[in-house]
Amino acid sequence: MSIIDKISPELPVLIAGPTAAGKSALALEIAARQGGRIINADALQVFSNWHILTARPTSDDMAQADHALYGHIDPGADYSVGHWLRQVQPLLSSDQRPIIVGGTGLYFKALTEGLVDIPATPAKIRAQADRKMATEGREAMLAELDTESAKRIDKLNPMRVQRAWEVFKTTGRGIVTWQDITPAPFLPLSQTQPIVTNANKDWLNQRIVHRFDHMLQNGAIEEARQNMPHWDPSALWARAIGAPELIAYLQGKMSLDQAREAAIISSRQYAKRQRTWFRARMQKWQSYACPLSPP
């Protein structure tokens, strides 16, 4: 019996997991067999300027099932977990069962546990934060946080550290203080069928190589070239895995072989961070074992 046979067609489905683990394929199979709308929960697949490098669903995939929140945000626009949560809310009450899939754990956390409405970061403070992270680094930002936030946030994640710094400078309150007054969630975990993919490390590493080579063969370099005129390494959209490396290649700072190797290493490191995050925070989710054979 497959995992799909165990899924009720009545309840919303959540599918989380590391990059390249086959989440989108599972979502598409569920939609094909049971119906439903596939909703993106990946922070980089929302951007319109990346299709190949973020592994957004193909046109053929989108023809097989309704998809939402893919490629709808311009690269210069601000976008956060709060933006995503507000956009996903009306989709939860539509007549199509939601199948929410992605690798951004904070999206699922906000959806199933709630998200406090923290005031937006002013552009001036955001610019200060970008400069500080670029020139002084993560440790300097951590040193300026309130004690409780510095204890509880993910200290190894530069995005989380910068976000906490921005909140503290904007509001005068630590980010964990805000999080402790979190409202009720839009979709409690108990009202869903949550699945987290449990990929074999060796299988996943092979698949990451295979997928990035496929991206190179299918236009990833040209996609990066199209983004060079407005390239901003500090922007969220610029954090697509492989993007900084291919830009470096196009700028003559790396050979293509060096860029490929660096991108594969970055992707593997990202997948490792995701697996660690999911293991720590998704213990109540149903584990789905990916195939153990090479891609």
TORGU-673593 format. One record per residue (C-alpha): residue in three letters; x, y, z. Coordinates in steps of 0.1 Angstrom, whole numbers, padded with zeros to 4 digits, always signed. Layout:
BEGIN
ALAXYZ;...
! end
This chain:
BEGIN
MET+0000+0000+0000;SER+0014+0034-0010;ILE+0013+0065+0012;ILE-0014+0079-0011;ASP-0037+0050-0003;LYS-0035+0060+0034;ILE-0044+0097+0027;SER-0080+0108+0031;PRO-0092+0129+0001;GLU-0111+0151+0025;LEU-0083+0167+0045;PRO-0056+0192+0034;VAL-0022+0177+0027;LEU+0011+0192+0038;ILE+0043+0179+0021;ALA+0076+0192+0035;GLY+0112+0179+0029;PRO+0147+0188+0017;THR+0155+0201-0018;ALA+0154+0175-0046;ALA+0136+0149-0025;GLY+0107+0145-0049;LYS+0081+0165-0030;SER+0065+0181-0061;ALA+0062+0147-0078;LEU+0044+0133-0047;ALA+0021+0163-0047;LEU+0013+0159-0084;GLU+0005+0122-0079;ILE-0018+0130-0050;ALA-0036+0156-0071;ALA-0039+0132-0100;ARG-0054+0104-0079;GLN-0075+0124-0054;GLY-0079+0159-0068;GLY-0068+0191-0052;ARG-0049+0223-0058;ILE-0011+0223-0053;ILE+0001+0253-0034;ASN+0037+0264-0032;ALA+0055+0266+0002;ASP+0090+0274-0011;ALA+0104+0309-0004;LEU+0123+0310-0037;GLN+0097+0294-0061;VAL+0075+0325-0056;PHE+0099+0347-0077;SER+0091+0353-0113;ASN+0127+0355-0125;TRP+0137+0320-0115;HIS+0121+0289-0131;ILE+0149+0265-0138;LEU+0172+0271-0109;THR+0144+0269-0083;ALA+0129+0238-0099;ARG+0095+0253-0103;PRO+0069+0229-0118;THR+0070+0227-0155;SER+0042+0238-0179;ASP+0033+0201-0183;ASP+0030+0197-0145;MET+0008+0227-0142;ALA-0014+0214-0170;GLN-0021+0183-0149;ALA-0033+0201-0118;ASP-0041+0236-0105;HIS-0011+0253-0090;ALA-0010+0285-0069;LEU+0017+0309-0055;TYR+0044+0300-0080;GLY+0064+0327-0098;HIS+0040+0355-0089;ILE+0064+0379-0072;ASP+0088+0403-0089;PRO+0124+0400-0077;GLY+0124+0436-0064;ALA+0094+0431-0042;ASP+0096+0424-0005;TYR+0083+0390+0005;SER+0082+0372+0038;VAL+0065+0344+0056;GLY+0038+0369+0065;HIS+0031+0378+0029;TRP+0029+0341+0021;LEU+0005+0334+0050;ARG-0019+0362+0039;GLN-0019+0348+0003;VAL-0024+0312+0013;GLN-0053+0320+0037;PRO-0081+0324+0011;LEU-0069+0293-0007;LEU-0077+0272+0023;SER-0114+0279+0021;SER-0118+0274-0016;ASP-0137+0244-0030;GLN-0104+0226-0039;ARG-0086+0206-0013;PRO-0052+0222-0007;ILE-0020+0202-0012;ILE+0007+0225+0002;VAL+0042+0215-0008;GLY+0077+0230-0003;GLY+0109+0231+0016;THR+0105+0263+0036;GLY+0099+0251+0071;LEU+0089+0285+0085;TYR+0059+0286+0061;PHE+0046+0254+0075;LYS+0053+0265+0111;ALA+0034+0298+0106;LEU+0005+0280+0089;THR+0000+0253+0115;GLU+0012+0272+0147;GLY+0003+0308+0139;LEU+0023+0339+0131;VAL+0024+0372+0150;ASP+0019+0403+0130;ILE+0053+0420+0135;PRO+0056+0456+0121;ALA+0073+0458+0087;THR+0110+0467+0087;PRO+0116+0502+0073;ALA+0137+0504+0042;LYS+0164+0523+0060;ILE+0168+0496+0087;ARG+0168+0469+0060;ALA+0196+0487+0042;GLN+0215+0490+0074;ALA+0210+0453+0081;ASP+0222+0443+0047;ARG+0254+0464+0050;LYS+0261+0451+0085;MET+0257+0415+0075;ALA+0279+0420+0045;THR+0307+0439+0063;GLU+0305+0426+0099;GLY+0287+0392+0096;ARG+0264+0372+0116;GLU+0283+0372+0149;ALA+0282+0411+0151;MET+0244+0410+0146;LEU+0240+0383+0173;ALA+0259+0405+0197;GLU+0234+0433+0194;LEU+0203+0412+0200;ASP+0183+0409+0232;THR+0194+0380+0254;GLU+0164+0358+0249;SER+0164+0361+0211;ALA+0201+0354+0210;LYS+0195+0322+0229;ARG+0165+0309+0210;ILE+0169+0317+0173;ASP+0188+0296+0148;LYS+0222+0312+0153;LEU+0237+0295+0122;ASN+0211+0308+0098;PRO+0221+0343+0086;MET+0186+0350+0074;ARG+0171+0343+0108;VAL+0198+0363+0126;GLN+0193+0393+0103;ARG+0156+0391+0107;ALA+0159+0391+0145;TRP+0182+0421+0143;GLU+0158+0440+0121;VAL+0129+0433+0144;PHE+0148+0444+0174;LYS+0160+0476+0158;THR+0125+0484+0143;THR+0103+0477+0174;GLY+0127+0477+0204;ARG+0114+0442+0213;GLY+0131+0409+0207;ILE+0117+0387+0180;VAL+0110+0358+0204;THR+0089+0383+0225;TRP+0067+0388+0195;GLN+0066+0351+0188;ASP+0054+0343+0223;ILE+0022+0362+0216;THR+0014+0343+0185;PRO-0023+0341+0175;ALA-0042+0309+0166;PRO-0030+0292+0134;PHE-0050+0293+0101;LEU-0047+0256+0097;PRO-0039+0235+0129;LEU-0017+0205+0123;SER-0044+0182+0137;GLN-0067+0192+0108;THR-0042+0182+0081;GLN-0024+0152+0068;PRO+0013+0162+0073;ILE+0040+0144+0054;VAL+0077+0150+0057;THR+0100+0133+0031;ASN+0128+0112+0047;ALA+0154+0110+0020;ASN+0184+0086+0022;LYS+0215+0109+0023;ASP+0234+0091-0004;TRP+0204+0089-0027;LEU+0197+0126-0021;ASN+0233+0136-0028;GLN+0232+0117-0061;ARG+0199+0133-0070;ILE+0212+0168-0063;VAL+0240+0162-0087;HIS+0217+0148-0113;ARG+0192+0176-0110;PHE+0218+0204-0112;ASP+0233+0189-0143;HIS+0198+0187-0158;MET+0194+0224-0150;LEU+0226+0233-0167;GLN+0215+0213-0198;ASN+0182+0230-0199;GLY+0190+0267-0197;ALA+0201+0276-0162;ILE+0231+0296-0174;GLU+0209+0317-0197;GLU+0185+0322-0169;ALA+0213+0335-0147;ARG+0225+0357-0175;GLN+0190+0373-0178;ASN+0193+0382-0141;MET+0227+0398-0142;PRO+0216+0434-0150;HIS+0197+0436-0117;TRP+0218+0412-0096;ASP+0218+0420-0059;PRO+0236+0393-0038;SER+0219+0405-0006;ALA+0183+0401-0020;LEU+0162+0371-0010;TRP+0156+0361-0047;ALA+0194+0360-0052;ARG+0197+0331-0028;ALA+0184+0305-0052;ILE+0208+0276-0050;GLY+0232+0278-0079;ALA+0225+0314-0087;PRO+0255+0331-0070;GLU+0278+0304-0085;LEU+0265+0308-0121;ILE+0267+0346-0118;ALA+0303+0343-0107;TYR+0310+0321-0137;LEU+0294+0347-0160;GLN+0314+0374-0144;GLY+0346+0355-0151;LYS+0353+0347-0114;MET+0349+0309-0117;SER+0352+0283-0144;LEU+0320+0265-0152;ASP+0333+0233-0136;GLN+0341+0253-0104;ALA+0307+0269-0104;ARG+0290+0236-0109;GLU+0309+0220-0080;ALA+0303+0250-0057;ALA+0266+0249-0065;ILE+0263+0212-0058;ILE+0281+0217-0025;SER+0257+0246-0016;SER+0227+0225-0024;ARG+0239+0196-0003;GLN+0246+0219+0026;TYR+0211+0234+0023;ALA+0195+0200+0022;LYS+0214+0191+0054;ARG+0201+0222+0071;GLN+0166+0214+0060;ARG+0168+0178+0072;THR+0181+0189+0106;TRP+0153+0215+0109;PHE+0126+0190+0099;ARG+0138+0164+0123;ALA+0138+0188+0152;ARG+0104+0204+0145;MET+0083+0179+0126;GLN+0083+0149+0148;LYS+0045+0147+0147;TRP+0045+0145+0109;GLN+0042+0113+0090;SER+0076+0102+0075;TYR+0077+0093+0039;ALA+0107+0073+0028;CYS+0119+0083-0006;PRO+0132+0057-0030;LEU+0166+0043-0020;SER+0179+0038-0056;PRO+0198+0065-0075;PRO+0178+0089-0097;
! end
